[in-house]
């Protein structure tokens, strides 16, 4: 339940700008026992904010999170005005007006003439320079950034942004306030986007550019990032939620500061914004919605037809999996659990037997957790035949390789598959970063070769990136799509380009996080917290890097940099130094953090 607090010195707080964010911040403050002065030049906005607070607190009473008496207290603590002079007695003023320097700077100059000398002035900007705004104030030491995330009542993260002019006592006061509001304050320096948006918007921009280039459909891009990274929303759906125009403004500010091409707004953002197609709020952006303000996506001309016929496919009644590592055994398990007889081939019979034993352990864990019956586990294991050479693939209809991520190794293996596999067999590589066409050309039948990128752990992860080359036959593509559905995976189509969808969007984001640390802008704990609390990521970037392996991450980043030749994709020096020192993450006991050795 919401209870008043009397610890902080910041008891009377003015919120200037009562749009969605300002109203949300006002609600958080009033619920926490603060006297809240809501100010907006629009009578309509003030009435809407009052009604929104009344509705939100009524829902809390219905859900027994507030008593009626507590609700009345919250409503009594929120007063609205249309004149800025109402902020005269505030201990803290938080502005949440449009993201425009001229508007914000004028507001700060006007507040100087109204508020007390000790009043703290906070900007809610997520893109503009706090230092530049502070310089317009007569009391720059009392100006800072206080960046809440939308929706403010639900999101835990608050970025506390200091400029070079901000006095430490002001930072301490708002940091303590954020904690008393039940939020997680993260201290960051002043640069466009701060931490969360600084990392998030570069990723969103790349996704927009990927879609604009017709490399993958909007649905496949969004599904890939949800299923491949565990994100709550795909990037294009998130752009529609944020507002395409807002995203463009943030990116313009970031690019003006960084000069990094990754922040240069994708042209499609400008085209959509100028056409008024700003996302959910207008009823159309990357997707089309039921009505302006609706979250319900409706069909449009770009929506794939349900049950689209891809053409004839080839029959697949048996599968070969080449490799003996975690990925190979996981893929073999996936096919066997779907009822396919599987030949699991390794460089020796001993390695193949060990890979099957690993599958037996995996199935045993599933049985112990109640996810699988003992009979089903035994049947699955019985469908897997370990073999010590590729010769056992002579009769398989689909051969999937999951060996080392080394082009020469894969080419050599595919040359072997070419000799062993029967005519018409589909040959698939699970590469995550190498060109599929280079693998395909090692065979005399490149039209039979396709990328089938599973994610680790294969039994748990639902995504498969299906990668066609310029030579892949239509029926091979149709076959792999069909097989993915039969093994209960979600296939997404993408072209044969470094990183495909997920890694091409994920690893530049991870690289930028490392660069933030390298530049002493924020610490790894602050960045991880910001992305989990502010972006809804299941893991922070440094947690993820240590799990994936810093050497694996560096290799993928080098491939992306080599293919796209973008200076912004150059791997960070810090990542290279850690890899050179043998600090590879959890597998070595030390990466960005230290881990207890097992």
C-alpha positions as CSV (number, residue, x, y, z in Angstrom):
1,X,0.0,0.0,0.0
2,X,1.1,3.6,-0.6
3,X,2.1,5.4,2.6
4,X,3.4,9.0,3.1
5,X,7.0,9.4,3.8
6,X,8.6,12.2,5.8
7,X,12.3,11.4,5.4
8,X,13.3,13.5,2.4
9,X,13.6,17.3,2.5
10,X,11.8,17.4,-0.8
11,X,8.2,17.5,0.3
12,X,6.5,19.9,-2.1
13,X,7.2,19.1,-5.7
14,X,6.0,20.8,-8.9
15,X,5.6,18.8,-12.1
16,X,5.5,21.1,-15.2
17,X,3.9,19.4,-18.2
18,X,1.0,17.1,-17.6
19,X,1.2,14.8,-20.6
20,X,1.4,11.0,-20.1
21,X,4.8,11.2,-18.4
22,X,4.2,14.2,-16.3
23,X,0.9,12.7,-15.1
24,X,2.6,9.4,-14.2
25,X,5.3,11.2,-12.2
26,X,2.7,13.2,-10.4
27,X,0.9,10.0,-9.5
28,X,4.1,8.4,-8.1
29,X,4.8,11.5,-6.0
30,X,1.3,11.9,-4.6
31,X,1.1,8.2,-3.7
32,X,4.4,8.6,-1.8
33,X,3.0,11.3,0.4
34,X,4.4,14.4,-1.5
35,X,2.4,17.6,-2.0
36,X,2.3,17.8,-5.8
37,X,1.7,20.9,-7.8
38,X,0.7,20.0,-11.4
39,X,1.2,22.7,-13.9
40,X,0.3,22.9,-17.6
41,X,-0.7,25.8,-19.8
42,X,-3.6,23.7,-21.0
43,X,-6.8,23.4,-19.0
44,X,-7.6,20.3,-20.9
45,X,-4.3,18.7,-19.8
46,X,-4.8,19.6,-16.1
47,X,-8.3,18.1,-16.2
48,X,-7.1,15.0,-17.9
49,X,-4.3,14.5,-15.4
50,X,-6.8,14.8,-12.5
51,X,-9.1,12.3,-14.1
52,X,-6.2,9.9,-14.8
53,X,-5.1,10.0,-11.1
54,X,-8.7,9.5,-9.9
55,X,-9.1,6.5,-12.2
56,X,-5.7,5.0,-11.3
57,X,-6.4,5.3,-7.5
58,X,-9.9,3.9,-8.0
59,X,-8.4,0.8,-9.6
60,X,-6.0,0.5,-6.6
61,X,-9.0,0.5,-4.2
62,X,-10.7,-2.1,-6.2
63,X,-7.6,-4.3,-6.1
64,X,-7.2,-3.6,-2.4
65,X,-3.9,-1.9,-2.8
66,X,-5.3,1.4,-1.3
67,X,-8.1,2.1,1.2
68,X,-10.7,4.7,0.2
69,X,-9.3,6.9,2.9
70,X,-5.8,6.6,1.5
71,X,-7.1,7.3,-2.0
72,X,-8.7,10.5,-0.8
73,X,-5.4,11.6,0.7
74,X,-3.6,10.9,-2.6
75,X,-6.1,13.0,-4.5
76,X,-6.0,15.8,-2.0
77,X,-2.2,16.1,-2.3
78,X,-2.5,16.7,-6.1
79,X,-3.4,20.2,-7.1
80,X,-3.3,21.6,-10.7
81,X,-2.6,25.1,-12.1
82,X,-2.1,26.7,-15.4
83,X,0.3,29.4,-14.2
84,X,4.0,28.7,-13.6
85,X,3.9,31.0,-10.5
86,X,2.2,28.1,-8.7
87,X,5.7,26.6,-8.3
88,X,6.9,29.4,-6.0
89,X,6.9,27.2,-2.9
90,X,8.2,24.0,-4.4
91,X,11.3,22.2,-3.0
92,X,11.8,20.5,-6.4
93,X,10.5,21.3,-9.8
94,X,10.5,18.5,-12.4
95,X,9.8,19.7,-16.0
96,X,8.4,17.2,-18.5
97,X,7.6,19.6,-21.4
98,X,8.3,18.8,-25.1
99,X,11.9,17.7,-26.1
100,X,12.9,21.1,-27.5
101,X,15.9,23.2,-26.2
102,X,14.1,26.5,-26.8
103,X,11.0,25.5,-24.8
104,X,13.0,24.0,-21.9
105,X,15.5,26.8,-21.7
106,X,12.8,29.4,-21.6
107,X,11.1,27.5,-18.9
108,X,14.2,27.4,-16.8
109,X,14.8,31.1,-17.2
110,X,11.2,31.8,-16.0
111,X,11.5,29.4,-13.0
112,X,14.6,31.3,-11.9
113,X,12.4,34.4,-11.3
114,X,9.8,32.3,-9.4
115,X,11.3,29.6,-7.2
116,X,13.3,29.9,-4.0
117,X,17.1,30.0,-4.3
118,X,17.4,26.5,-2.7
119,X,14.9,24.9,-5.0
120,X,16.2,22.1,-7.2
121,X,15.3,22.2,-10.9
122,X,15.1,18.9,-12.7
123,X,14.6,18.2,-16.3
124,X,12.9,15.0,-17.4
125,X,14.6,15.0,-20.8
126,X,15.8,11.7,-22.2
127,X,17.8,13.2,-25.1
128,X,18.9,16.8,-24.5
129,X,22.0,18.1,-22.7
130,X,21.4,18.9,-19.0
131,X,24.5,21.0,-19.0
132,X,23.2,23.2,-21.8
133,X,19.9,23.7,-19.9
134,X,21.8,24.4,-16.6
135,X,23.9,27.1,-18.3
136,X,20.7,29.0,-19.0
137,X,19.8,29.1,-15.3
138,X,21.1,31.6,-12.7
139,X,21.7,28.6,-10.4
140,X,23.3,25.9,-12.5
141,X,24.5,24.1,-9.4
142,X,20.8,23.3,-8.6
143,X,20.0,21.9,-12.1
144,X,20.1,18.2,-12.9
145,X,18.3,15.5,-14.9
146,X,15.7,13.2,-13.4
147,X,14.7,10.8,-16.1
148,X,11.7,8.6,-15.3
149,X,10.7,5.8,-17.7
150,X,7.2,5.3,-19.1
151,X,4.9,4.3,-17.5
152,X,6.3,6.1,-14.5
153,X,4.1,4.3,-11.9
154,X,5.3,0.9,-13.0
155,X,8.9,1.4,-14.2
156,X,11.5,1.1,-11.4
157,X,14.4,2.9,-13.1
158,X,15.2,6.6,-12.6
159,X,18.4,8.0,-14.1
160,X,19.9,10.8,-12.0
161,X,21.9,13.0,-14.4
162,X,24.6,15.3,-13.2
163,X,26.3,18.0,-15.3
164,X,29.7,19.3,-14.5
165,X,28.0,22.2,-12.7
166,X,25.6,20.2,-10.5
167,X,26.3,20.4,-6.7
168,X,26.6,17.0,-4.9
169,X,23.9,17.9,-2.3
170,X,21.3,18.4,-5.0
171,X,22.2,14.9,-6.5
172,X,22.0,13.3,-3.0
173,X,18.6,14.9,-2.3
174,X,16.9,13.6,-5.5
175,X,18.6,10.3,-5.3
176,X,17.2,9.8,-1.8
177,X,13.8,11.0,-3.1
178,X,13.9,8.4,-5.9
179,X,14.6,5.6,-3.3
180,X,11.7,6.8,-1.1
181,X,9.5,6.6,-4.2
182,X,10.3,2.9,-4.5
183,X,12.5,3.5,-7.5
184,X,16.1,2.4,-8.4
185,X,18.2,5.5,-9.0
186,X,21.2,5.1,-11.3
187,X,23.8,7.9,-11.4
188,X,24.9,8.8,-14.9
189,X,26.8,11.6,-16.6
190,X,25.4,14.1,-19.1
191,X,25.3,12.8,-22.6
192,X,22.4,12.4,-25.0
193,X,20.3,9.3,-24.2
194,X,22.1,8.8,-20.9
195,X,22.5,5.1,-20.3
196,X,19.3,3.3,-21.0
197,X,18.2,5.3,-24.0
198,X,21.8,5.8,-25.1
199,X,22.0,2.0,-25.7
200,X,18.4,1.4,-26.6
201,X,17.9,4.0,-29.3
202,X,21.0,2.9,-31.3
203,X,19.6,-0.6,-31.4
204,X,16.1,0.7,-32.4
205,X,17.6,2.8,-35.1
206,X,19.5,-0.2,-36.6
207,X,16.3,-2.3,-36.5
208,X,14.5,0.5,-38.5
209,X,17.4,0.6,-41.0
210,X,17.3,-3.2,-41.3
211,X,13.5,-3.1,-42.1
212,X,14.0,-0.2,-44.5
213,X,16.6,-2.2,-46.5
214,X,13.9,-5.0,-46.9
215,X,16.4,-7.4,-45.4
216,X,13.7,-8.9,-43.2
217,X,10.0,-8.3,-42.5
218,X,8.8,-6.2,-39.5
219,X,7.2,-9.3,-38.0
220,X,10.4,-11.4,-38.4
221,X,12.6,-8.6,-36.9
222,X,10.4,-8.2,-33.9
223,X,9.9,-12.0,-33.4
224,X,13.6,-12.6,-33.7
225,X,14.5,-10.1,-30.9
226,X,11.6,-11.3,-28.6
227,X,12.4,-15.0,-29.0
228,X,16.2,-14.7,-29.5
229,X,16.9,-12.3,-26.7
230,X,13.9,-12.6,-24.4
231,X,12.9,-9.0,-24.9
232,X,9.3,-8.0,-24.0
233,X,8.8,-6.2,-27.3
234,X,10.3,-6.2,-30.7
235,X,12.2,-3.1,-31.8
236,X,9.7,-1.9,-34.4
237,X,6.7,-2.4,-32.1
238,X,8.6,-0.5,-29.4
239,X,9.3,2.4,-31.8
240,X,5.6,2.6,-32.4
241,X,4.9,2.7,-28.6
242,X,7.6,5.3,-28.0
243,X,6.5,7.4,-31.0
244,X,8.5,7.5,-34.2
245,X,8.8,11.2,-34.0
246,X,10.1,11.0,-30.4
247,X,12.7,8.4,-31.4
248,X,13.8,10.6,-34.3
249,X,14.3,13.5,-32.0
250,X,16.3,11.5,-29.5
251,X,18.5,10.1,-32.3
252,X,19.1,13.5,-33.8
253,X,20.3,14.7,-30.4
254,X,22.5,11.7,-30.0
255,X,24.0,12.0,-33.4
256,X,24.7,15.7,-33.0
257,X,26.7,14.8,-29.9
258,X,28.4,11.6,-30.9
259,X,28.8,11.8,-34.7
260,X,28.4,8.0,-34.6
261,X,26.6,6.8,-37.8
262,X,24.8,4.2,-35.7
263,X,22.9,7.2,-34.2
264,X,22.1,8.9,-37.5
265,X,18.3,8.5,-37.8
266,X,17.3,5.9,-40.4
267,X,15.6,7.8,-43.2
268,X,12.4,5.8,-42.7
269,X,11.9,7.4,-39.2
270,X,11.9,10.9,-40.9
271,X,9.5,9.7,-43.6
272,X,7.0,8.2,-41.2
273,X,7.2,11.2,-38.8
274,X,6.7,13.7,-41.6
275,X,3.7,11.7,-42.9
276,X,2.2,11.8,-39.4
277,X,2.6,8.1,-39.0
278,X,4.1,8.3,-35.5
279,X,3.0,5.0,-34.1
280,X,0.3,3.9,-31.7
281,X,-0.7,7.5,-30.8
282,X,-1.6,8.2,-34.5
283,X,-2.9,4.8,-35.3
284,X,-0.2,3.9,-37.7
285,X,3.6,3.7,-37.7
286,X,5.5,0.5,-38.6
287,X,2.3,-1.3,-37.9
288,X,-1.3,-0.3,-38.3
289,X,-3.6,0.0,-35.2
290,X,-7.3,-0.3,-34.6
291,X,-7.5,3.4,-33.7
292,X,-5.2,6.3,-32.6
293,X,-4.0,5.4,-29.1
294,X,-4.9,1.7,-29.5
295,X,-2.4,-1.1,-28.8
296,X,-4.4,-3.5,-31.1
297,X,-2.5,-4.3,-34.3
298,X,-4.7,-4.8,-37.4
299,X,-3.9,-6.3,-40.8
300,X,-2.6,-4.0,-43.5
301,X,-1.0,-4.5,-46.9
302,X,2.3,-5.6,-45.3
303,X,0.8,-8.3,-43.0
304,X,1.8,-11.8,-44.2
305,X,-1.0,-13.9,-45.3
306,X,-1.9,-16.6,-42.7
307,X,-0.7,-20.0,-43.9
308,X,1.2,-18.5,-46.8
309,X,2.1,-21.3,-49.2
310,X,5.8,-21.4,-49.8
311,X,5.5,-24.0,-52.5
312,X,6.4,-27.6,-52.5
313,X,8.8,-29.0,-49.9
314,X,11.0,-32.0,-49.8
315,X,10.0,-35.0,-47.6
316,X,12.1,-35.2,-44.4
317,X,11.8,-38.5,-42.4
318,X,15.3,-38.7,-41.0
319,X,17.9,-36.1,-39.8
320,X,21.7,-36.1,-39.4
321,X,23.3,-33.7,-36.9
322,X,27.1,-33.2,-37.2
323,X,29.0,-32.2,-34.1
324,X,29.5,-33.2,-30.4
325,X,29.2,-29.9,-28.5
326,X,26.3,-28.4,-26.6
327,X,24.6,-27.0,-29.7
328,X,24.9,-30.2,-31.7
329,X,23.5,-32.3,-28.8
330,X,20.7,-29.8,-28.2
331,X,19.7,-29.8,-31.9
332,X,19.7,-33.6,-31.9
333,X,17.4,-33.6,-28.9
334,X,15.0,-31.1,-30.5
335,X,14.6,-33.3,-33.6
336,X,14.3,-36.5,-31.6
337,X,11.7,-35.1,-29.3
338,X,9.7,-34.2,-32.4
339,X,9.8,-37.8,-33.5
340,X,12.6,-37.7,-36.1
341,X,15.1,-40.5,-36.2
342,X,18.5,-38.7,-35.7
343,X,22.0,-39.8,-36.6
344,X,24.4,-37.8,-34.3
345,X,27.9,-37.9,-36.0
346,X,31.1,-36.7,-34.4
347,X,34.8,-37.0,-35.2
348,X,35.0,-40.3,-33.2
349,X,32.5,-42.8,-31.8
350,X,33.7,-41.9,-28.3
351,X,32.7,-38.2,-28.9
352,X,29.4,-39.2,-30.4
353,X,28.6,-41.5,-27.5
354,X,29.5,-38.7,-25.0
355,X,27.1,-36.3,-26.9
356,X,24.3,-38.8,-26.6
357,X,25.1,-39.2,-22.9
358,X,24.7,-35.4,-22.6
359,X,21.3,-35.6,-24.2
360,X,20.3,-38.4,-21.7
361,X,21.3,-36.1,-18.8
362,X,19.2,-33.2,-20.4
363,X,16.2,-35.5,-20.8
364,X,16.7,-36.7,-17.2
365,X,16.6,-33.1,-15.9
366,X,13.3,-32.6,-17.9
367,X,11.8,-35.7,-16.3
368,X,12.9,-34.6,-12.8
369,X,11.2,-31.2,-13.3
370,X,8.0,-32.9,-14.5
371,X,8.3,-31.6,-18.1
372,X,8.6,-35.0,-19.6
373,X,7.6,-38.6,-18.7
374,X,10.2,-41.3,-18.3
375,X,8.6,-43.1,-21.2
376,X,8.9,-40.1,-23.5
377,X,12.5,-39.5,-22.5
378,X,13.4,-43.1,-23.2
379,X,11.6,-43.0,-26.6
380,X,13.4,-39.8,-27.5
381,X,16.8,-41.2,-26.6
382,X,16.0,-44.4,-28.6
383,X,15.6,-42.3,-31.8
384,X,19.3,-41.0,-31.6
385,X,22.0,-43.1,-33.1
386,X,25.6,-42.0,-32.4
387,X,28.1,-42.4,-35.2
388,X,31.9,-41.8,-35.5
389,X,31.9,-40.5,-39.0
390,X,29.8,-38.6,-41.6
391,X,29.3,-41.9,-43.6
392,X,26.3,-42.5,-41.4
393,X,24.5,-39.6,-43.1
394,X,24.1,-41.6,-46.4
395,X,20.3,-41.9,-46.1
396,X,19.3,-38.7,-44.1
397,X,17.0,-36.2,-45.7
398,X,18.3,-33.2,-43.7
399,X,21.9,-32.8,-42.5
400,X,22.5,-30.1,-39.9
401,X,26.1,-29.1,-39.0
402,X,26.9,-27.6,-35.6
403,X,30.7,-27.6,-35.5
404,X,33.2,-24.9,-34.6
405,X,32.5,-21.4,-35.9
406,X,35.4,-21.5,-38.3
407,X,34.8,-21.1,-42.1
408,X,37.6,-23.5,-43.1
409,X,36.3,-26.2,-40.7
410,X,32.7,-25.8,-42.0
411,X,33.7,-25.8,-45.7
412,X,35.7,-29.0,-45.1
413,X,32.7,-30.6,-43.4
414,X,30.3,-29.5,-46.2
415,X,32.7,-30.9,-48.8
416,X,32.4,-34.2,-46.9
417,X,28.5,-34.0,-46.7
418,X,28.5,-33.4,-50.5
419,X,30.2,-36.7,-51.0
420,X,28.2,-38.7,-48.5
421,X,24.6,-37.4,-48.5
422,X,22.2,-38.6,-51.1
423,X,20.9,-36.4,-54.0
424,X,18.1,-34.1,-52.8
425,X,19.2,-34.0,-49.2
426,X,19.0,-30.6,-47.6
427,X,22.3,-29.4,-46.1
428,X,22.0,-26.8,-43.3
429,X,24.6,-24.9,-41.4
430,X,23.9,-23.4,-37.9
431,X,26.5,-20.7,-38.3
432,X,25.7,-17.5,-36.4
433,X,28.0,-15.1,-38.2
434,X,29.7,-16.7,-41.3
435,X,28.5,-16.3,-44.8
436,X,26.3,-19.3,-45.7
437,X,27.1,-18.9,-49.4
438,X,30.8,-19.5,-48.7
439,X,29.9,-22.7,-47.0
440,X,27.5,-23.7,-49.8
441,X,30.2,-23.2,-52.5
442,X,32.2,-25.9,-50.8
443,X,29.7,-28.3,-52.3
444,X,28.7,-29.2,-55.9
445,X,25.0,-28.5,-54.9
446,X,24.8,-25.0,-53.4
447,X,21.1,-24.9,-54.2
448,X,20.6,-27.5,-51.5
449,X,22.3,-25.5,-48.8
450,X,20.6,-23.1,-46.3
451,X,21.3,-21.6,-42.9
452,X,19.4,-22.9,-40.0
453,X,20.6,-20.9,-37.0
454,X,19.3,-22.4,-33.7
455,X,19.9,-20.5,-30.4
456,X,21.5,-21.9,-27.3
457,X,20.1,-23.9,-25.4
458,X,18.4,-25.3,-28.5
459,X,15.7,-27.4,-26.6
460,X,14.5,-24.2,-24.8
461,X,14.9,-21.4,-27.3
462,X,12.0,-21.1,-29.8
463,X,13.8,-19.1,-32.5
464,X,15.4,-20.4,-35.7
465,X,16.8,-17.9,-38.2
466,X,16.3,-19.4,-41.7
467,X,19.0,-18.0,-44.0
468,X,18.6,-18.2,-47.8
469,X,21.6,-17.6,-50.0
470,X,21.2,-16.2,-53.6
471,X,21.4,-19.8,-54.8
472,X,19.2,-21.6,-52.2
473,X,16.3,-23.5,-54.0
474,X,12.7,-22.5,-53.2
475,X,11.8,-26.0,-52.1
476,X,14.8,-26.1,-49.7
477,X,13.6,-22.9,-48.1
478,X,10.0,-24.4,-47.9
479,X,11.4,-27.6,-46.4
480,X,13.3,-25.9,-43.6
481,X,10.4,-23.6,-42.7
482,X,8.1,-26.6,-42.5
483,X,10.5,-28.6,-40.4
484,X,10.9,-25.7,-38.0
485,X,7.2,-25.7,-37.3
486,X,7.2,-29.5,-36.9
487,X,9.9,-29.2,-34.2
488,X,7.9,-26.4,-32.5
489,X,10.3,-23.6,-33.4
490,X,9.5,-20.2,-34.8
491,X,11.3,-19.6,-38.1
492,X,12.2,-16.1,-39.2
493,X,13.5,-15.4,-42.7
494,X,16.6,-13.3,-43.3
495,X,19.2,-12.8,-46.0
496,X,22.8,-14.1,-46.0
497,X,24.4,-11.2,-44.2
498,X,26.7,-11.1,-41.2
499,X,24.9,-11.4,-37.9
500,X,21.6,-12.3,-39.6
501,X,18.9,-10.5,-37.5
502,X,19.6,-11.1,-33.8
503,X,23.4,-10.9,-33.7
504,X,23.4,-7.9,-36.1
505,X,21.2,-6.0,-33.7
506,X,22.5,-7.4,-30.4
507,X,26.2,-7.2,-30.6
508,X,26.5,-3.5,-31.6
509,X,24.4,-2.8,-28.5
510,X,26.7,-4.9,-26.3
511,X,29.7,-3.2,-27.9
512,X,28.3,0.2,-27.1
513,X,27.8,-0.8,-23.5
514,X,31.4,-1.7,-23.2
515,X,32.4,1.6,-24.7
516,X,30.4,3.4,-22.1
517,X,32.5,1.7,-19.4
518,X,35.7,2.3,-21.4
519,X,34.9,6.0,-21.4
520,X,34.2,6.1,-17.7
521,X,30.7,7.2,-18.4
522,X,29.0,4.7,-16.2
523,X,29.9,1.5,-14.3
524,X,28.9,-2.1,-15.3
525,X,26.4,-2.4,-12.4
526,X,24.7,0.9,-13.3
527,X,24.5,-0.1,-16.9
528,X,23.1,-3.6,-16.2
529,X,20.5,-2.1,-13.8
530,X,19.5,0.5,-16.3
531,X,18.9,-1.9,-19.1
532,X,17.0,-4.4,-16.9
533,X,14.9,-1.9,-15.1
534,X,14.5,0.7,-17.9
535,X,14.5,-1.5,-21.0
536,X,12.9,-4.7,-19.7
537,X,15.9,-6.8,-20.7
538,X,16.2,-10.2,-18.9
539,X,19.9,-9.6,-18.5
540,X,22.1,-6.6,-18.5
541,X,24.7,-6.3,-21.3
542,X,27.6,-7.3,-19.0
543,X,25.8,-10.2,-17.5
544,X,25.0,-11.4,-21.1
545,X,28.6,-10.8,-22.3
546,X,30.0,-13.0,-19.5
547,X,27.5,-15.7,-20.3
548,X,28.0,-15.7,-24.1
549,X,31.8,-15.5,-23.7
550,X,33.9,-12.4,-24.4
551,X,35.9,-14.3,-27.0
552,X,32.7,-15.3,-28.9
553,X,31.4,-11.8,-28.6
554,X,34.6,-10.3,-29.9
555,X,34.7,-12.7,-32.9
556,X,31.1,-11.8,-33.9
557,X,31.8,-8.0,-33.5
558,X,34.9,-8.4,-35.7
559,X,32.8,-10.1,-38.4
560,X,30.2,-7.4,-38.3
561,X,32.8,-4.6,-38.5
562,X,34.5,-6.4,-41.4
563,X,31.3,-6.8,-43.3
564,X,29.7,-3.4,-42.8
565,X,32.9,-1.3,-42.5
566,X,31.2,1.1,-40.0
567,X,33.6,2.7,-37.6
568,X,30.9,2.6,-34.9
569,X,31.0,-1.2,-35.1
570,X,34.7,-1.5,-34.3
571,X,35.1,-3.7,-31.2
572,X,36.0,-1.8,-28.1
573,X,39.6,-1.8,-26.9
574,X,38.5,-2.9,-23.4
575,X,36.8,-6.1,-24.8
576,X,39.9,-6.9,-26.9
577,X,42.2,-6.4,-23.8
578,X,40.0,-8.7,-21.6
579,X,40.0,-11.4,-24.3
580,X,43.8,-11.1,-24.7
581,X,44.2,-11.5,-20.9
582,X,42.1,-14.7,-21.0
583,X,39.2,-13.1,-19.1
584,X,36.4,-14.7,-21.2
585,X,33.5,-14.6,-18.8
586,X,31.8,-17.3,-16.7
587,X,33.7,-20.2,-18.4
588,X,37.1,-18.9,-17.1
589,X,35.8,-17.5,-13.8
590,X,36.4,-13.9,-14.8
591,X,35.1,-11.5,-17.5
592,X,33.6,-8.2,-16.6
593,X,32.9,-9.7,-13.2
594,X,34.5,-12.5,-11.2
595,X,32.8,-15.8,-10.6
596,X,33.4,-18.6,-8.2
597,X,35.0,-21.5,-9.9
598,X,33.0,-24.7,-9.9
